[in-house]
């Protein structure tokens, strides 16, 4: 059985006030998030992935494989995983590392865990899984997308402090968030997103309970995809306790981290869970919900991502637009 052996996480320190962006774009109403975690002009998904991965592999042998996940790769026609491997100084022989890029939806971290587990169980060695994202929306569309950036990384190994348990899936074909190939920014259908997220969560988490014999209320922490504050409000109706979500839900504070949201949420959950406790991971995207049980068999090494989240620096509206203009249109 595969385990999580170590992990790391990274968030940019800069925060843009969403209320100011909303006022500038002429969109009245309450901001859906207080701020947006905004990468600096010289940051992108690759640099954020490097930060998180460097934490995760510090003091460990070089991984045998690296899996990266993003919706906003910094370059086209290149493997982000391979570029990351070559950038990580602590990897002894980059050419000896198998590199995999996964796309798909914001819950794909659990897909990567399944792939990494299969490689570990086959005796291939440790696998580094990295999620990083910063999907920037055009103009007032940012008020729907809540574009923010971050990254998380996990080393999957044959031994570690947390076991990767059963996985359950549930989904249906929907168009809630999508992007046509010729368009530079995503489309959102909020009412479809809210309904499909809740339906997929109910189905996947219910199926997981049948596999594990553990009801949703028995998890000490729940790490979840969180594209919008309203999507996570219905999780309490599924039996997940307020305390399980209290320290792992952040979309209303710093925005939507895309594919990195579940990774950051899981890092927070692992930091806060004690030995012997179980954590629920739930990923969502495109109508599909994926739920996985993770049980801590030892104390976690704690990456202290909550402390990093608290160290912030506000940026002006002008700085925000100067940093984001053009990121939607082409690799940077």
C-alpha positions as CSV (number, residue, x, y, z in Angstrom):
1,X,0.0,0.0,0.0
2,X,1.3,3.4,-0.9
3,X,1.8,6.2,1.6
4,X,2.4,9.9,1.7
5,X,6.0,10.3,3.0
6,X,6.4,14.1,2.9
7,X,4.8,17.2,1.5
8,X,5.2,20.9,0.9
9,X,3.1,23.8,-0.2
10,X,3.5,27.3,-1.5
11,X,1.3,30.4,-1.7
12,X,2.4,33.8,-3.0
13,X,2.3,36.4,-0.3
14,X,0.7,39.2,-2.3
15,X,-3.0,39.8,-1.9
16,X,-5.3,41.9,-4.2
17,X,-8.5,43.1,-2.6
18,X,-11.4,41.7,-4.6
19,X,-13.8,44.4,-3.5
20,X,-11.6,47.0,-5.3
21,X,-11.5,44.9,-8.4
22,X,-15.3,44.5,-8.2
23,X,-15.9,48.2,-7.9
24,X,-13.5,49.0,-10.8
25,X,-15.3,46.5,-13.0
26,X,-18.7,48.0,-12.1
27,X,-20.1,44.8,-10.5
28,X,-22.1,45.7,-7.4
29,X,-22.7,43.3,-4.5
30,X,-20.6,41.6,-1.9
31,X,-17.3,40.2,-3.0
32,X,-17.2,36.4,-3.1
33,X,-13.7,36.4,-1.7
34,X,-11.9,38.9,0.5
35,X,-8.7,38.9,-1.4
36,X,-6.9,37.0,-4.2
37,X,-3.6,35.3,-3.6
38,X,-1.7,36.8,-6.6
39,X,1.6,35.6,-7.9
40,X,4.2,38.3,-8.5
41,X,5.2,39.3,-12.0
42,X,8.2,36.9,-11.9
43,X,6.1,34.0,-10.6
44,X,4.2,31.4,-12.5
45,X,3.0,27.8,-12.1
46,X,6.5,26.4,-12.6
47,X,8.2,28.6,-10.0
48,X,5.4,27.9,-7.5
49,X,5.7,24.2,-8.3
50,X,9.5,24.4,-7.7
51,X,8.9,26.0,-4.2
52,X,6.4,23.3,-3.1
53,X,8.4,20.4,-4.6
54,X,11.7,21.6,-3.0
55,X,10.0,21.4,0.4
56,X,8.6,18.0,-0.2
57,X,11.9,16.3,-1.4
58,X,14.2,18.1,1.0
59,X,16.5,15.5,2.6
60,X,15.0,12.7,0.6
61,X,16.4,10.5,-2.2
62,X,15.6,11.6,-5.7
63,X,12.2,10.4,-6.8
64,X,11.9,7.8,-9.5
65,X,9.0,9.7,-11.2
66,X,7.4,13.1,-11.1
67,X,3.8,13.8,-11.9
68,X,2.6,17.5,-12.5
69,X,-0.9,18.8,-12.7
70,X,-1.9,22.3,-13.9
71,X,-4.4,24.1,-16.1
72,X,-2.0,27.0,-16.7
73,X,1.4,25.6,-17.8
74,X,3.9,28.4,-18.3
75,X,5.1,27.1,-21.7
76,X,3.4,25.2,-24.5
77,X,4.6,22.1,-26.3
78,X,6.7,21.1,-23.3
79,X,6.3,18.8,-20.4
80,X,6.0,20.8,-17.2
81,X,7.1,17.7,-15.2
82,X,10.3,17.4,-17.2
83,X,11.1,21.1,-16.9
84,X,10.5,20.9,-13.2
85,X,12.8,17.9,-12.8
86,X,15.6,19.7,-14.5
87,X,15.1,22.8,-12.3
88,X,15.2,20.9,-9.0
89,X,18.8,21.0,-7.9
90,X,18.5,18.1,-5.4
91,X,17.5,15.6,-8.1
92,X,20.8,13.7,-8.9
93,X,20.1,12.5,-12.4
94,X,17.1,14.2,-14.2
95,X,17.4,11.9,-17.2
96,X,16.7,8.9,-14.9
97,X,13.3,10.3,-13.7
98,X,10.1,9.3,-15.5
99,X,8.0,12.4,-16.1
100,X,4.2,12.5,-16.4
101,X,1.9,15.5,-17.1
102,X,-1.8,15.1,-16.2
103,X,-4.6,17.5,-17.2
104,X,-8.3,17.1,-16.6
105,X,-10.2,18.9,-13.8
106,X,-9.4,20.5,-10.5
107,X,-9.8,17.2,-8.6
108,X,-7.2,15.4,-10.6
109,X,-4.8,15.3,-7.6
110,X,-6.5,12.1,-6.6
111,X,-6.0,10.7,-10.1
112,X,-2.3,11.5,-9.7
113,X,-2.3,9.7,-6.3
114,X,-3.8,6.6,-7.9
115,X,-1.1,6.7,-10.7
116,X,1.6,7.3,-8.1
117,X,0.3,4.4,-5.9
118,X,0.4,2.0,-8.9
119,X,4.0,3.0,-9.7
120,X,5.1,2.6,-6.0
121,X,3.3,-0.7,-5.7
122,X,5.0,-1.9,-8.8
123,X,8.4,-1.3,-7.2
124,X,9.3,1.7,-9.3
125,X,10.4,3.8,-6.3
126,X,9.2,7.1,-4.8
127,X,6.9,9.4,-6.9
128,X,6.7,13.2,-6.5
129,X,3.2,14.6,-7.2
130,X,3.0,18.4,-7.8
131,X,-0.1,20.5,-8.3
132,X,0.3,24.2,-9.3
133,X,-2.2,26.6,-10.9
134,X,-3.0,30.2,-11.7
135,X,-5.8,30.4,-14.1
136,X,-6.2,34.1,-14.9
137,X,-9.6,35.4,-16.1
138,X,-10.2,38.4,-18.4
139,X,-11.4,41.7,-16.9
140,X,-14.7,41.3,-14.9
141,X,-14.6,37.5,-15.4
142,X,-12.1,37.3,-12.5
143,X,-15.1,38.1,-10.2
144,X,-16.5,34.7,-11.2
145,X,-13.3,32.8,-11.5
146,X,-11.8,34.3,-8.3
147,X,-8.3,33.7,-9.9
148,X,-5.6,32.9,-7.4
149,X,-2.4,30.9,-7.5
150,X,-0.6,28.4,-5.4
151,X,1.1,25.0,-5.4
152,X,1.5,21.8,-3.3
153,X,3.7,18.7,-3.6
154,X,3.5,15.2,-2.1
155,X,6.1,12.4,-2.1
156,X,4.3,9.0,-2.5
157,X,6.3,6.0,-1.2
158,X,6.1,2.5,0.1
159,X,6.5,3.8,3.6
160,X,5.4,7.1,5.2
161,X,3.2,8.8,7.8
162,X,-0.2,8.4,6.0
163,X,-1.8,5.6,3.9
164,X,-3.6,6.4,0.7
165,X,-6.9,4.5,1.1
166,X,-9.8,3.6,-1.1
167,X,-11.1,5.9,-3.8
168,X,-14.7,6.4,-4.9
169,X,-16.1,8.3,-7.9
170,X,-19.4,9.7,-9.0
171,X,-20.2,12.0,-11.9
172,X,-22.3,13.1,-14.8
173,X,-21.8,15.1,-18.0
174,X,-22.2,18.8,-17.3
175,X,-20.9,22.1,-18.6
176,X,-20.3,24.2,-15.4
177,X,-16.8,25.4,-16.1
178,X,-15.1,25.0,-19.4
179,X,-13.0,26.7,-22.0
180,X,-13.2,26.4,-25.8
181,X,-10.0,25.9,-27.6
182,X,-10.1,29.3,-29.3
183,X,-10.9,31.2,-26.2
184,X,-8.3,32.6,-23.7
185,X,-10.5,32.4,-20.5
186,X,-12.9,30.0,-18.9
187,X,-16.7,30.2,-19.0
188,X,-18.7,29.8,-15.7
189,X,-22.3,28.7,-15.2
190,X,-22.6,29.2,-11.5
191,X,-26.0,27.6,-10.9
192,X,-24.8,24.4,-12.7
193,X,-21.5,24.4,-10.8
194,X,-23.2,24.6,-7.4
195,X,-25.7,21.8,-8.2
196,X,-23.3,19.5,-9.9
197,X,-20.6,19.9,-7.1
198,X,-23.1,19.0,-4.4
199,X,-24.5,16.0,-6.4
200,X,-21.0,14.7,-7.1
201,X,-19.9,15.1,-3.5
202,X,-23.0,13.3,-2.2
203,X,-22.4,10.4,-4.6
204,X,-18.7,10.0,-4.2
205,X,-18.5,10.5,-0.5
206,X,-21.5,8.1,0.0
207,X,-19.8,5.4,-2.1
208,X,-16.6,5.9,-0.1
209,X,-18.5,5.3,3.1
210,X,-19.7,2.0,1.8
211,X,-16.1,1.0,0.9
212,X,-14.5,2.1,4.2
213,X,-17.3,1.6,6.7
214,X,-16.5,5.2,7.9
215,X,-19.3,7.8,7.8
216,X,-18.4,11.3,6.6
217,X,-18.8,12.7,10.1
218,X,-15.9,10.5,11.4
219,X,-13.2,12.3,9.5
220,X,-11.2,14.7,11.7
221,X,-10.3,16.9,8.6
222,X,-11.8,17.2,5.2
223,X,-9.7,18.5,2.3
224,X,-11.8,19.7,-0.7
225,X,-11.8,21.3,-4.1
226,X,-13.2,24.8,-3.6
227,X,-13.9,26.8,-6.8
228,X,-16.4,29.1,-5.1
229,X,-17.5,29.7,-1.5
230,X,-21.0,28.4,-2.2
231,X,-19.8,25.0,-3.4
232,X,-18.5,24.0,0.1
233,X,-21.6,25.2,2.0
234,X,-23.5,22.1,1.2
235,X,-20.9,19.7,2.6
236,X,-22.3,20.0,6.1
237,X,-25.5,18.4,4.8
238,X,-23.5,15.4,3.9
239,X,-22.4,14.9,7.5
240,X,-19.0,16.5,7.3
241,X,-18.4,18.5,10.5
242,X,-17.7,22.2,10.7
243,X,-14.5,21.5,12.6
244,X,-13.3,19.2,9.8
245,X,-13.6,22.1,7.3
246,X,-12.7,25.0,9.6
247,X,-9.0,25.0,8.9
248,X,-9.0,23.6,5.3
249,X,-11.4,25.9,3.4
250,X,-10.0,29.2,2.2
251,X,-11.7,30.2,-1.0
252,X,-13.6,33.0,0.7
253,X,-10.4,34.4,2.0
254,X,-7.8,34.1,-0.8
255,X,-9.7,32.9,-3.9
256,X,-9.8,29.9,-6.2
257,X,-6.5,28.1,-6.6
258,X,-7.8,25.8,-9.4
259,X,-6.1,22.4,-9.5
260,X,-3.9,23.5,-6.6
261,X,-6.8,24.0,-4.2
262,X,-7.2,20.4,-3.2
263,X,-3.4,20.2,-2.7
264,X,-3.2,23.2,-0.4
265,X,-6.4,22.0,1.5
266,X,-4.8,18.6,2.0
267,X,-1.6,20.1,3.3
268,X,-3.6,22.1,5.8
269,X,-5.5,18.9,6.8
270,X,-2.3,16.9,7.2
271,X,-0.8,19.6,9.3
272,X,-3.8,19.6,11.6
273,X,-4.5,15.9,11.9
274,X,-3.0,13.6,14.6
275,X,-1.7,10.1,14.4
276,X,-4.5,7.5,14.1
277,X,-7.0,10.0,12.6
278,X,-8.5,9.8,9.1
279,X,-8.7,12.6,6.6
280,X,-11.2,12.9,3.8
281,X,-10.0,14.2,0.4
282,X,-12.6,15.3,-2.1
283,X,-11.8,16.5,-5.6
284,X,-14.4,18.0,-8.0
285,X,-14.4,19.0,-11.7
286,X,-16.6,18.8,-14.8
287,X,-19.4,17.0,-13.0
288,X,-17.1,14.3,-11.4
289,X,-16.5,13.9,-7.7
290,X,-13.6,11.8,-6.4
291,X,-13.3,10.9,-2.8
292,X,-10.4,9.2,-1.0
293,X,-9.7,8.2,2.6
294,X,-6.2,9.0,4.0
295,X,-5.3,7.7,7.4
296,X,-2.3,9.0,9.4
297,X,-0.3,6.1,10.9
298,X,2.3,8.5,12.4
299,X,2.7,12.2,13.2
300,X,2.9,14.3,10.0
301,X,6.1,16.3,9.3
302,X,4.0,19.5,9.0
303,X,4.8,21.9,6.3
304,X,3.2,24.8,8.3
305,X,1.4,26.2,5.3
306,X,-1.1,28.1,7.6
307,X,1.8,30.2,8.9
308,X,2.8,31.0,5.3
309,X,-0.8,31.9,4.4
310,X,-0.8,34.5,7.3
311,X,2.3,36.3,6.0
312,X,0.7,38.6,3.4
313,X,1.4,41.9,1.6
314,X,-1.4,43.9,0.0
315,X,-1.0,45.2,-3.6
316,X,-2.9,48.0,-5.3
317,X,-5.4,47.7,-8.0
318,X,-2.9,49.0,-10.6
319,X,-0.3,46.5,-9.5
320,X,-2.8,43.7,-9.8
321,X,-3.7,44.6,-13.4
322,X,-0.1,45.2,-14.4
323,X,0.9,41.7,-13.1
324,X,-2.1,39.9,-14.7
325,X,-2.4,41.6,-18.1
326,X,-1.3,39.3,-20.8
327,X,-1.2,36.1,-18.7
328,X,-4.5,35.0,-20.2
329,X,-3.3,35.2,-23.7
330,X,0.0,33.3,-24.0
331,X,2.6,31.5,-21.9
332,X,4.7,33.8,-19.9
